[in-house]
């Protein structure tokens, strides 16, 4: 027996005249993962739950039809078209890009001739093989991620990230999905799996992010640029439960927002500010900005203008004194002179004062 592809020009009005009965699935919305096919026929010779030899099966885009006999999958049609069920033929249709479908079928099917037998329960189920988006997730507790930034002296610091977004799934092996998830049910809805999938996804997110870090992603802000790799990592981590167990895979993984905890963010910002002030130009710019802010504060607060300008002058004088002191050190080393610490003579080129021992050269 097998499913033989009929002429592509055949339409439903002709099917009812040519075939004993035929099965069709009008539509599969995103919230329906599997549904029992609708049986149509002339009504003259209804054999109940037996699929009559010569019956037709219509498969639309984004669907996979499976024929079940007493709970066992015996035929599969994984590409769109019109098919005739023929008990004298043996081919089954496995095209359609569904991973592992042929191997799974060959492991579990036991073919036999059953035409005309009435004590069996035989059904056609349609499995939704489209990409199904809109699966929301959000971290109830932060997940760890190692960050590095050599430019600020940050190396393998573990931060705790909070993130949320959505992902899309696809049934990649309808036989496993029927066998291990849906079973003999008239309609199987996505909401039956939502909570379980979300929980398992968040559990797998930490090791998937760790793999992303091993692949060279150093900062959490770069993670949204690598969502394709993250989806692959999630599939790898969850392959035993999802792909090999349920016949489901993640197609795309989207991130709406990703931020570290406040204390981790503060540590990174402190390192960034410290690295910036190590540059003389940046330090001078920081001082100029502070002075400009003091002037703005003074202008906005007439009663406290004297104090604001006093603070600004103290900052300026401090900068001037520091500059003069550094100039004295340079003069004492280059041409000889007096130590800026103890005031005693220092020979030219000396790195240390012979009197007090303090360093005066670089």
N, C-alpha and C positions, 0 to 999 in steps of 0.2 A: 504494500500500500504506500501511497505517497501523495504529495501535493504537486499537481502538474499545472504549470502556468498556462492560463487561457489567453485567447486573443485580447490584446490591449484595448481594442475598440468595443469590446463587449460592455454593455451598460446594464443597469439593474433591471430595466423593463424586459430585457431579453433573457436575463438570468432566470427569471421566474418561469419562463416557457421552456428553457433548455435543460435546467438542472432540477432534480427532485425538490431540493430546497437549498437555500443559501444563507450564509451568515455574514453580518455586516456590523460595523461599529460606526455610528454616525459621527461622533466626535469624542475626543479625550481632552478635556480642559486640564490646566496645570495642576489642579488639586486632586485629580483622579489618576492613580498610578496603574490600576488594572480594573477591567470590567468584563463581565461575561458577554459574549457576542449575542446580538439579536438574531433569532432564527426566523426566517421568512420562507414561505412555501405556498403551494397551491391549496394545502389543507385537505387533499383527497386521501393521502396515505401518510398520515402522521405517525412516525415510529417512536414518538416520545423523546427519550434522551439518547437515541441512537442516531449517529450521523450516517445518512444513507449514502451508499456508493454512488458517485457521480455528483454529489452535492458541491455547491460552489462556495468559496470563501473570498471575500473582498478585503484587501488590506490597503489602507491609506498611508500617506506619508506620516512619519513619526509614530508608526504603530508596528508591533510585532504580534502575529497571531500564533498561538500555540494550541494544539489539539490535545486534550487530556482524556485518557481512558482509565476509569476507576482510579483516579488520582495520579496516574503516571503520564508524563509528557511523551507522546508518541510521534508528533509531527510539529514542525516549526516553519513559519514563513516570515522572514525577517526583512523583506524588501517589498515595496508597494506593488500592487497588481491584483489581477483576478486569477483565482486558482480553482482547479477541479480536484476533488478528493477521489482518488482512484485506488481501490483495494488491490489491483493487479500490478501497480507500479511501486517503485521504491524511492525515488529521489525526494529529498527535502530541501527547502530553500534556506540557505544560511547567509546569503549576502546581506549587506546593510551596515557593515563596520562594527558589529557587536563583538566585543572581546570575549574569547573563550567559549563562545556559544556552541560551536561544533564539537569541541572536546567534551563539554558538559553533556551534550545530547548523546554522544556515543557511549558515555560512561553509564548513563541511567536508562536508556531506552531498550525495550525488548520487543521487537517487531513480531507481529502475528496477524493472521487473517481473521477478520471478525465480521465481514459483510453479512448483514441480515440477522446477526445475533441480537436478541432483544433484552438479555438480562445484564446489560452493561450500562454504566453511566458515562456518556461521552459528551464533552463540551468543548466549545471554542472560546478561549480567553484572549482578550486584546490587551497588550501591555504598552504603556506609554513610554516610548523611547526618545521623546524630544528632550532638549535641555530645559530643565525646570528651574527658573530663577526665583528670587524673592524669599529665600530662606534666611531669616534674620538670626544674628548672634550678637552677643555682648558679654564681656568678661565680668562675671560677678566678683571675682578676686583677681588681682594683677597677676600677670605671667612674667617669668624672668627672661631677661635678654642681656647679653654682654655687649657693651659699647666700647669703642676705642677711637681715640683722636690724637695721634702723635703730636699734632701742632700745638696742643694745649697740655701735653703730658698726661693724657688719659689713656690707660691701657687695661683692657678687660675688666672694666667696672660693671658689675651686675646691677641692672636697674629693674624695677618692677613696672611693667607696662599695662595700661588699660586701653582696650580697643573695642570697636564695634563695627558692624557692617553687615554685609549679606553675601551669600554664596549660591551657586547654582549646582544642581546635581543632574545625573542622567542614569537611567537603568541601562547598564552595559551588558548584562547577562539576564535576559528575561526568565530563563529556566530556573536559575538560582533564586531569582526574586519570587517566582511562583512557589518553588519548593520550600524555601526557608522563611519567607515573609508573608505573602498574601494567602496562599493555599486556596481551597475551594470556597471562594466567597464571591457574591455577585458583583460587589464594587469595593475596591480598596482605595481609601483616601490618603492623601499625603499627610494629613493632620495626625493620622495614627502613628506616624514615625517622627514627627517634628521634634517632640521633646527629647526622645532618645538620641536622635542625630545631633541635636544641639549640644547635649551633654557630652557625647563622645567627641564631638569636634573640639570643644573647649579643652577637654582632657588631652587631646592630641596636639593642641596649638603650641604648648611649651616645647616639646621635642622638635616640632616642625620649625619653630623659630630658632632653636639651637642649631639645626642643620643649616638654616639660612645664614647664621653667624659664621659657621664653618666655611660657607661658600664665599665669604669675603665681605658681607654686608656689615659695616662697622657701626653705623649710627641708626638709631630707631627711626629717625626722620626719613631714612632711605628705604624703609621697608615697603611703603606703598608703590615704589618703583619696581618691586620684585614680586608682585602678587602671583605671576605665572609660576615662578619657582616655588613660592609658598604653597600653591595648590598642588604641585607635584609632590612636595614634601609631605603634605597632609595625606595625599593618596597613599604614599609609601608607608607612612606610620599606621594608617587605618586599613591597609590592604586586607589583613586577615579578617577583620570584622565586616568591612563594607564591600570591597570588590570581590573577595573570595568567598565571603559568607552570605552576602545579600545581593550581590550583582549590581551594586550602586557605586558610582564614582563621582568625585567632585570635578566639575568642568572649569568653573571660574570662582575666584575668591576675591571679594572686594572689601576694601577698608575705608570706612567713612571718616574715622578719626583714631589717632593713636598718640597717647601722651604718657610720660612717666609719672610716678608719684611726685607730689610737691617737693618732698625732701631730696629725691634724686635729681629733680630739675634744679634745685637750689645748688647742689654740689657741682653740677656741670656748669652752671652760670658762674659760680665763683672761680672755677678753673679757667673759664674763658676770659673773665675780667683780669685774673692774675697774669695770664699769658699776654694779654693786650698791654698791660702796664710794664712788662719787661722790655718793651720797645721804647727807646728814648722819645721817638717822635710821637708814639701813642700816649706816653706819660705827659708830654708837653700839651698834647691836645686835650687830655683829661683835665689838666690844671686850667687851661684856657676855658674849658666848658664850665668848670666849677666857678671860675671868676665871673663868667657871663651870667651864670645862674644867680650868683650873689647880687649882681647889679639888678637883675630882674626882681629878685626878692625885695631889694631895697626900694625899687620904684613902686612896687605894689604895697609896701608897708611903710608909709612916711614916718610913723612913730618909732619904728625900729631901724630907720635908715642908718643912723650913726653906728649902731652895733653891726649891721650888715656890712657897711664899708670898712669897719674896723677888722672884721673877720677876713674880708677880701684883702686888706692891706697886710695883715699878718701872714696870709698865704703867699702874697707877693714877696714880702720881706724874707720869709723863710726860703723861698726859691732863690732870692738874690744872695742871701748869706751862704746857702749851699753852693752856689756857683762861685763865689769869691773864695770859699774854702778850697774847692777843687782846683781853682786857678793857682792858689798858694802852694798846694801840693805839687802841681806840675812845675812851677817855677823853682821850688826848692830842689827838685830832682834834676832838672835840665841844666841850670846855670849856677847852682849853689845858692845858699841864702840862709834863711832861718826856718827852723822847724815850726809848722803851724800849731803844734801841740804845746811844746815847752819853750819855744822862742829862742833856742840856742842855735849856733851856727851849724850848717850842714854842708859837707863838701859836695861838689857837682857830681851828678850821676848816682848819688847814693839812693838805695832803695829803702833804707831804714835810718832813723835818726840815731847817731852815735851816743847821744845823751840819754834819751828816754826809751829808745828801742822801738818806737812805733813806726809802722810802715808809712812811707810818704810817696812811694812810687808804685806804678801798676806793673 
